Amino acid sequence: MTKPRLDQGADYERGFVDGMSKQAQSSVDKAVNSMSQRTWVGLTNEEIKEFDTWHDNREEEVGWCNPSEIVAYIEAKLRSKNNG
């Protein structure tokens, strides 16, 4: 029985890397194509007013509102609307 060689040479390595690169590019292309087929859904005026209320309540609660909390709130709202 022949022991497998770990060093297959430069051509083998180049072929392996090219194959992995092609597979990764294919995955990226599929993701981009599926994203481009969806229509982006933004926040309505009512949802923006809800945010204002949330923000005001949060500031009353702790005296200020951490910017990362604001981002998390808005991101969660948009994610729920756009991930169906």
Sequence and secondary structure as in RCSB ss.txt:
>XXXX:A:sequence
MTKPRLDQGADYERGFVDGMSKQAQSSVDKAVNSMSQRTWVGLTNEEIKEFDTWHDNREEEVGWCNPSEIVAYIE
AKLRSKNNG
>XXXX:A:secstr
     S   HHHHHHHHHHHHHHHHHHHHHHHHHHHTS      HHHHHHHHHHHHHHHHHHSS  HHHHHHHHH
HHHHHHH  
